C-alpha cells in the first residue's frame, strides 16, 4: 500500500513538472508577433546591497530566480548588463508579454524581492509591437533589401527612446511615408550587422517609439546613427535618446553574480 502511494505521488510530481515545463511562454513567437507589450526597466544597485553579507546576498539571488521562474508562463525576460558603460544604471530588463499587466506583475514581484528593494528604478519605457506601417508601400527593390537576414549572436544592445514633434503627426500619411522611405534607405548598408526592433509607445508612455538594436559592430551602429541624423525625418525627432541605454546581452545568472561581487 505504501509503495503504491509513493508511485502515485511520483506520478503527480512528474505531471506537475511537465505542465510547468510546457507552460513556458514562447519567446521567439513573442518577438515576431504584433500586439505584444514590452517594458524596458533599468536599475541601479543601491548602497544597502553592498552592506549585506555574503549569505544574505546568496539568499536574495535565489529569491530573484524564483520570481523569474514563477512568471515564466506569462512573460519573456531578457537581461542586459549596463554597469561599466554608464553611471546611471547597472542593468536593464526587457520584458515581453501578451498583456501589459503581466509585465507589471512580474516587475512588482521582482522589485519586491530583497534584491529588488536594494535597487533604484532609473528608467522605464513601455511599448507595443505593430505590423509594418510604411514598408508595404515601399519600392520592390527596397523591400527586397529589407529581407536581408539579421545578424545572430550579437553581444551589444542599444535602446534609443524617440519622441516626434507635433508637425510629424499632422503630416499626411504619404508625406510621412516618403520620409520613412528615405530613412529606411539609409539603413540598408547596415542590415547585415545590426538587428533592430521597433516598439510603438504613443499613449503608453511619454514617448512615441522605442528603438532596440543588437550588434557586434558598434562602429557600424555609430555610422548608422550618423546617417539617420542626416535624413529629413530626423528634423521631427523632438527627443532622441535621453537616455540611450548601451549594454551587453548577459544571462540572468551572470548579471546576478556580477551584482553580488
For each residue, the residues with C-beta under 8 A, 3 or more apart:
1: 4 5
2: 5 6
3: 6 7
4: 1 7 8
5: 1 2 8 9
6: 2 3 9 10
7: 3 4 10 11
8: 4 5 11 12
9: 5 6 12 13
10: 6 7 13 14
11: 7 8 14 15
12: 8 9 15 16
13: 9 10 16 17
14: 10 11 17 18
15: 11 12 18 19
16: 12 13 19 20
17: 13 14 20 21
18: 14 15 21 22
19: 15 16 22 23
20: 16 17 23 24 73
21: 17 18 24
22: 18 19
23: 19 20 72 73
24: 20 21 72 73
25: 30 72 73 74 75 76 97
26: 29 30
27: 30 31 76 96
28: 31 32
29: 26 32 33
30: 25 26 27 33 36 76 96 97 98
31: 27 28 36 76 96 197
32: 28 29
33: 29 30 36 129
34: 129 130 131
35: 98 128 129 130
36: 30 31 33 96 97 98 128 129
37: 96 97 98 99 100 102 103 126 127 128
38: 94 95 96 103 126 127 128 129 199 210
39: 93 94 95 100 103 104 107 124 125 126
40: 92 93 94 95 123 124 125 126 159 210 245
41: 92 93 95 107 121 123 124
42: 82 88 89 91 92 121 122 123 124 243 245
43: 89 90 91 92 93 119 120 121 122
44: 88 89 90 119 120 122
45: 49 50 90 118 119 120 259
46: 49 118 119 120
47: 50 51
48: 51 52 117 118
49: 45 46 52 57 115 118 119 259
50: 45 47
51: 47 48
52: 48 49 56 57 60 114 118
53: 56 57
54: 57 58
55: 58 59
56: 52 53 59 60 114
57: 49 52 53 54 60 61 260
58: 54 55 61 62 260
59: 55 56 62 63 114
60: 52 56 57 63 64 113 114 115 118
61: 57 58 64 65 115 256 260
62: 58 59 65 66
63: 59 60 66 67 113 114 115
64: 60 61 67 68 110 113 115 116 252 256
65: 61 62 68 69 252 256
66: 62 63 69 70
67: 63 64 70 71 106 109 110 113
68: 64 65 71 72 77 110 252
69: 65 66 72
70: 66 67 109
71: 67 68 74 75 77 102 105 106 109
72: 23 24 25 68 69 75
73: 20 23 24 25
74: 25 71 97 99 102 105 106
75: 25 71 72 95 96 97 102 103 106
76: 25 27 30 31 95 96 97
77: 68 71 93 94 95 96 106 252
78: 93 94 95 249
79: 91 93 249 250 251 252 255
80: 91 92 93 94 157 245 247 248 249 250
81: 84 90 91 247 248 250 254 255 258
82: 42 85 86 88 89 90 91 92 245 246 247
83: 86 89 90 91 258 259
84: 81
85: 82 246 247 248
86: 82 83 89 243 245 246 247
87:
88: 42 44 82 122 123 243
89: 42 43 44 82 83 86 92 122 123 245
90: 43 44 45 81 82 83 259
91: 42 43 79 80 81 82 83 247 250 255 259
92: 40 41 42 43 80 82 89 123 159 245 247
93: 39 40 41 43 77 78 79 80 107 110
94: 38 39 40 77 78 80 212
95: 38 39 40 41 75 76 77 78 103 106 107
96: 27 30 31 36 37 38 75 76 77 103
97: 25 30 36 37 74 75 76 100 102 103 106
98: 30 35 36 37 102
99: 37 74 102 103
100: 37 39 97 103 104 126 204
101: 104 105
102: 37 71 74 75 97 98 99 105 106
103: 37 38 39 75 95 96 97 99 100 106 107 126
104: 39 100 101 107 108
105: 71 74 101 102 108 109
106: 67 71 74 75 77 95 97 102 103 109 110
107: 39 41 93 95 103 104 110 111
108: 104 105 111 112
109: 67 70 71 105 106 112 113
110: 64 67 68 93 106 107 113 116
111: 107 108 116 117 119 121
112: 108 109 116 117
113: 60 63 64 67 109 110 116 117
114: 52 56 59 60 63 117 118
115: 49 60 61 63 64 118 119 256 259
116: 64 110 111 112 113 119
117: 48 111 112 113 114
118: 45 46 48 49 52 60 114 115
119: 43 44 45 46 49 111 115 116
120: 43 44 45 46
121: 41 42 43 111 124
122: 42 43 44 88 89
123: 40 41 42 88 89 92 243 245
124: 39 40 41 42 121
125: 39 40 159 161 199 201 205 207 210
126: 37 38 39 40 100 103 201 204 205
127: 37 38 199 200 201 204 205 207 209 210
128: 35 36 37 38 199 200 201 204
129: 33 34 35 36 38 197 198 199 200
130: 34 35 133 200
131: 34
132: 135 136
133: 130
134: 137 138 176 177 180 181 184
135: 132 138 143 146 184
136: 132
137: 134 177
138: 134 135 142 143 146 181 184
139: 142 143 181
140: 143 144
141: 144 145
142: 138 139 145 146 181 184 185 188
143: 135 138 139 140 146 147
144: 140 141 147
145: 141 142 148 188 191
146: 135 138 142 143 184 188 191
147: 143 144
148: 145 188 191 192
149: 192
150: 191 194 195 196
151: 154 192 193 194 195 214 215 216
152:
153: 216
154: 151 157 195 214 215 216 249
155: 216 248 249
156: 214 215 216 218 221 246 247 248 249
157: 80 154 212 213 214 245 246 247 248 249
158: 212 213 215 221 244 245 246
159: 40 92 125 210 211 212 213 244 245
160: 210 211 213 240 241 244
161: 125 201 207 209 210 211 239 241 242 243
162: 207 208 209 210 211 237 239 240
163: 206 207 208 209 237 238 239
164: 168 169 208 209 236 237 238
165: 168 236 237 238
166: 169 170
167: 170 171 236
168: 164 165 171 176 236
169: 164 166
170: 166 167
171: 167 168 175 176
172: 175 176
173: 176 177
174: 177 178
175: 171 172 178 179
176: 134 168 171 172 173 179 180
177: 134 137 173 174 180 181
178: 174 175 181 182
179: 175 176 182 183 231 232 233 236
180: 134 176 177 183 184 233
181: 134 138 139 142 177 178 184 185
182: 178 179 185 186 231 232 233
183: 179 180 186 187 228 231 233
184: 134 135 138 142 146 180 181 187 188
185: 142 181 182 188
186: 182 183 189 224 227 228 230 231
187: 183 184 190 191 194 196 224 227 228
188: 142 145 146 148 184 185 191
189: 186 224 227
190: 187 193 194 220 221 223 224
191: 145 146 148 150 187 188 194
192: 148 149 151
193: 151 190 215 216 217 220
194: 150 151 187 190 191 213 214 215 217 220 221 224
195: 150 151 154 213 214 215
196: 150 187 211 212 213 214
197: 31 129 211 212 213
198: 129 209 210 211 212
199: 38 125 127 128 129 209 210 211 212
200: 127 128 129 130 204 208 209
201: 125 126 127 128 161 204 205 207 208 209 210
202: 207 208
203:
204: 100 126 127 128 200 201
205: 125 126 127 201 210
206: 163
207: 125 127 161 162 163 201 202 210 239
208: 162 163 164 200 201 202
209: 127 161 162 163 164 198 199 200 201
210: 38 40 125 127 159 160 161 162 198 199 201 205 207
211: 159 160 161 162 196 197 198 199
212: 94 157 158 159 196 197 198 199
213: 157 158 159 160 194 195 196 197 221
214: 151 154 156 157 194 195 196 249
215: 151 154 156 158 193 194 195 218 220 221
216: 151 153 154 155 156 193
217: 193 194 220 221
218: 156 215 221 222
219: 222 223
220: 190 193 194 215 217 223 224
221: 156 158 190 194 213 215 217 218 224 225
222: 218 219 225 226
223: 190 219 220 226 227
224: 186 187 189 190 194 220 221 227 228
225: 221 222 228 229
226: 222 223 229 230
227: 186 187 189 223 224 230 231
228: 183 186 187 224 225 231 233 234
229: 225 226 234
230: 186 226 227 234
231: 179 182 183 186 227 228 234
232: 179 182 235
233: 179 180 182 183 228 236 237
234: 228 229 230 231 237 240
235: 232
236: 164 165 167 168 179 233
237: 162 163 164 165 233 234 240
238: 163 164 165
239: 161 162 163 207 242
240: 160 162 234 237
241: 160 161 244
242: 161 239
243: 42 86 88 123 161
244: 158 159 160 241
245: 40 42 80 82 86 89 92 123 157 158 159
246: 82 85 86 156 157 158
247: 80 81 82 85 86 91 92 156 157
248: 80 81 85 155 156 157
249: 78 79 80 154 155 156 157 214
250: 79 80 81 91 254 255 258
251: 79 254 255
252: 64 65 68 77 79 255 256
253: 256 257
254: 81 250 251 257 258
255: 79 81 91 250 251 252 258 259
256: 61 64 65 115 252 253 259 260
257: 253 254 260 261
258: 81 83 250 254 255 261
259: 45 49 83 90 91 115 255 256
260: 57 58 61 256 257
261: 257 258
